[in-house]
Amino acid sequence: MINGLEGIPGSGKSFEASVYQVLDALKRGRKVITNLPLVFHAYAAIDPVYGDLLELRYTPAPVRGTWDAERVDPVTGDGQAFELFADGRVEKAPEGTRVFGHVWDYWSDWKHPKTGQGPLFVIDEAHVAMPRIGTSKEVIEYYKLHRHFNHDILLCTQRFRAMCQDIAEIMAMVIKVRKADILGRPDSYIRKVYSGYRGAVLQTSERKYQPEFFCLYKSHTQGGAALEAGVSDVQPFLTKWRRMSWALYAVIAVVTVWAWWPARDMDKQAELHDGRSVADIAVPKGAPFKPCVDGAVWKNDECVKITVETTGVVPSVPKPAIEAQSETGAVEPLKDKRIHLTGRIRMHGKTVYTLAISDGGRRFLDTTSEELEEAGYRLEALGACMGRLSYGSKVYPVSCDAPQLAVGTERAPVVVAVPGVQGQPQVASAGQSPAPHVVAIEGGGFRDPLRAGAASAMSR
């Protein structure tokens, strides 16, 4: 099988080939023939057997015979393309031949004792030995017949477009490596596996340079090794994002601590803008915040229900009607009337309560809390259907107990007797009743025309 390994200088080709290709093949007991700049003694130090399996080839191999691809049967595979000289002589490679640039660089009689596999050829700078134009025809034929010899080949180059396309296009798998220093990780490289020379990406991974394997190869072949100069004017985006994210986390932490930090106790004697302290304007202890309701008295700084245990006297039943006069001597507008809650209106943050005024169980007036406040009353709502109404120092409970309105018809009007009034019947005004079919009787001697009509009909 022919595979490829592509990468720019310093991207990790030598590390990938030495550790994951050459060393792996030696561990499996396979012979490796390569022109990589490997340190032979380092491999032999790992296992002395590796010294017999590793062959470093930096000069062209001699010519040992003749090559003829036609001698191999294309159907059965029988025949020998390599045919040695009968006398066993060897000849020097032609002048100007590059290593792995002629077919006899691929000849080997080594076979694995168990699997029968031939050697693994790892060719560095393959575009030099097999350029795009000028590659030996015999070498191209060998690559097309390499499976007949049980050989495997790994081609390493900086750019496969620069080498012979007839060979590049028959690669089964291509590995491309690139140093990850642009991402802020100079100790790693990115490895992508492609399906053939022009195939799709099959796998993407990231591997670290393991310093313990650096002794297996020489990364700089022209003289001693030197420290690579990194890019100084380009910062990886991930590194920038990491710094910005840490700064953002720090700001969020400070704001969170500040927002949830417990507030200091305010000085109880803090001065106001006019120089007074809080103690100067505080309500004296024991001063009632609001008057008690009926049936209770102010005792020990609280409103206590009137009972035999609290006062020693039997509580009196409160009068249902409003007193005629308050402590100030002002006459209450709704003397001897009952007040009832009928509804609530909310609009633009303002709440207005509607109330009904009754007398003797008859509802005769609808009003609002605003109108009552103008008359001197103060309404304190305690719920949806209860409250306290105060006038001066008097406080009275109010609830939704308004009397029901009788509904009349033209044939059966509602007749209400008005005591002490003489005269003819007349329809009650809107202020007296919301229904138009209410007839007021003005006088005790009024005769109901409906009853008179009914009596006349019965007499007939």
Secondary structure, DSSP 8 states (H G I E B T S, - for coil): -EEEEE--TTSSHHHHHIIIIIHHHHHTT--EEE-S-B-HHHHHHH-HHHHHHEEE--S---B-EEE-GGGS-TTT--S-SEEE-TT---B---TT--TTSSGGGG------TTT----EEEESSHHHHSBSS---HHHHHHHHTGGGGT-EEEEEES-GGGB-HHHHTT-SEEEEEEEGGGGT-TTEEEEEEESSSS--EEEEEEEE--GGGGGGB-S--SSS-------SS---HHHHHHHHHHHHHHHHHHHHHHHHS------TT-B-TTS-BHHHHS--TT--SS---TTEEEETTEEEE--HHHHSS------SS--SB-TT--B-SSTT-EEEEEEEEEETTEEEEEEEEEETTEEEEEEEHHHHHHTT-EEEE-SSSEEEEEETTEEEEEES---------SSS-EEEEETT--S--EE--TTT-SSS-EEEEESTT---HHHHHHHHHHH-
